[in-house]
Structures are given as C-alpha cells and as structure tokens.
Amino acid sequence: MALFLPQFVVLDTATLVRMSRDYWSQDSGEREKVRSVLTHLKDRGVHITFTLTHVFELLRHEQEDIVRDRIRFLRQLPLIAWLRPYDRNWFPGDIPDLLRRELHAVIHDFAKGWASIIEAVRPDLWETGTGSEMFVENEEFWTVMQQEAKRQHSNEKYVASVARTDPGQIGNLKVSNALKMVKRPKTERHAYLKQLAHDIRRQLEQHGDERLETPSVVADQFVANTLKDAEAIELRGQDTLREILGYRDIPPDLIKPEMTISEVGELAVNVKQLKILVESLKPPADLSVKDIPPDTLPSYVIQRRLSAIQRKAPRVSGSDLGDGHMAPLVLYADGVDVDKRTFEYLRQIKKAEARFETLMHKFFKSPDYSTIPENF
C-alpha cells in the first residue's frame, strides 16, 4: 500500500447518518457501498473528522435503537480525527476551542494576519485515532450525552428562531435616531407589549424553525424578560435605552451614530464572546475588542458572514448554528462536505472576500457519499 500524508475530511452529519443506515442495512449492496468508501478513505490516509457538533447532531434522534446503531457505526471507523479541545481534553472540541486557538496564536504566538493564524493553529488542531478509541462502549456515558444533545437541539431552535426576529422593527434604525426616541409612559406599556408579543409570534411562525413547538410561548417569554430587564435598569437609575443596546459592554468610542441597532447588537455579542475567550486563555490576557477587532480571527469572520446570509433566508433552522460550527473548518480540513444551501453560502463568502480565495480548502456537496473518495 502506498504511503499518504494524513488528510482530514469533515462530513456533513446527514452524510454520516446515511452511511450509518447503509452500514447496518439488510441490503448487501448498500452494506458493500459504505464499506468500500471507508476502505478507500483508509487506504489513502483520509481521516473522517469530528467536532462536538457532529456528535450531538448524531445523538439527538428520538429513537434509541437508531442512536445505538449510529454509535456502533462510528465505532467501526478505521481512521478518525477530532478537533482537539483547547484544554486538551480527550473528547472532540468545537468552534469555541478553534476560536481560542486562533486567539492564542494572535496573543501568545504573535501571529499577524489570517494566513499566519491558520499556519500557527493547524499543526496542533487535529487529534487522530480509531472509531473504537473515541466512541467507547459505555452505555451510561452515551445516555448522558444523548440527553445533552437533545437539550442543545431545543436551545438551537430557540436561539436561531429568536435571532431572526426584529422586535419593534428597529434593526435598521440608526443609533443617532434611536437615542432621540422618547421613553414610552408606563401607562402605555401593557398595550404595546401585547402588540410586540403578537408581532414576534408572527415573525417566528413565518421565519423561525418549523420545529419550534410554541412560538406564542416563546414570544411571551421574550417580551416578559425584556420588560423585566428594562425595569431593573430603571431601578438602578441608568439609561434604559443605552443599557438595552449593550452600551455597558462596548467601548463608547466604537459606537458610531451611523451604525444600526443590528450592528450594535452584533458588536455587543462579539465583545461578550471575546471576553469569555480571553479569560479562558492559558495564560489569560487582559485585552478588549479594541485590541482584537471583530475581523481579527478568520473563523469568527466566516461564522458572522454565514450568519448574516442565513438570516436573509425565508426561514431559518436550528441547524444553522451547527452549520456555523462546521463552516470555519474549510480553513483547516482538506475537504468539507456540506449541504446544498451551505455550499452556496460558502461560495458567496469566498467570492465576496478575496482573502478567502487562497485560504479556503475544498468544500463540496456530494450527490451520494460513494463519490466522496473522488475528492482525495
């Protein structure tokens, strides 16, 4: 057998599902097809590569026997790799680990520019092994993991759906105009909040995840929590509008009058995420968004570009968050298998951002998993 350098392919979860189904099929042709693909990849040194997102997506099926078959299938894989957690734990890591590694490269390895960051991160990113080493026989462990996967799935549907809404239709409102708004009298709030909840419910029904069970309950809870936050801010004697917009976390000189409320929200998310990442670095660093602008980390840029395109789609899905965890791997894996929609979104990102032209590795959508070896 010829010697090949290790290669890493990230497969779409749906592809792994189909392979697992065929591996245990009653049809000998289907069983042979998937085994032939695995043999080809093994002979060429191609590692099927996992993140924690993959594991959770595979475990969240409602039927226990299907979940068991998927774990048994993963156990049969001859060559696998997984994203090594930043703390070097043995289990697959996820996008926060990748972002920490990129941030570590910037702060502690003095990497400058996306190419330099990727070059610093990639050699230590992947842990390799066999399926049996990772997906051990431990029913109690996988039961706990399955419960967490279902909880995560429910949360993803909620987050993706609510993020798609625009309460009060203020997303495109400029900061300069928002700060001129007059606070609504308490006597008018009840009627306004009732209408706001109605509008959010309608937006969730039109654009949210179709599997979101109770749009009306989600809308009511969102409005109630917003009111609670606003009243707490008032009791502290602080400026309600500025606090709700996230001003307390963003350096004031970064907020420009021409920015929209949506842009301020994006910046607030970046500030909070960066704070968490910086505090968990080893050793920790005392830095802010002024030191690490939002376009510093290439994986974060891909995530945000993808998220912006997803929000324009007629309907969002909880799986959009999972796609956001897979997409940055095009910078680090030799090939990434994606669904049709994500393939088009990544193509748009690559075309719009010249720097990604040489940094993105191969991403593809195979009509059938039997064609995956053609990419290696």
Secondary structure, 3 states (H helix, E strand, C coil): CCCCCCEEEECCHHHHHHHHHHHCCCCHHHHHHHHHHHHHHHHCCEEEEECHHHHHHHHCCCCHHHHHHHHHHHHHCCCEEEECCCCCCCCCCCHHHHHHHHHHHHHCCCCCCHHHHHHHHHHHCEEEECHHHHCCCCHHHHHHHHHHHHHHHHHHHHHHHHHCCCHHHCCCCEHHHHCCCCCCCHHHHHHHHHHHHHHHHHHHHHHCCCCCCCHHHHHHHHHHHHHHHHHHHHHCCCCHHHHHCCCCCCCHHHCCCCCEHHHHHHHHHHHHHHHHHHHCCCCCCCCCCCCCCCCCCHHHHHHHHHHHHHCCCCCCCCHHHHHHHHHHHHHCCCEEECCHHHHHHHHHHHHHCCCHHHHCCEEECCCCHHHHHHHC
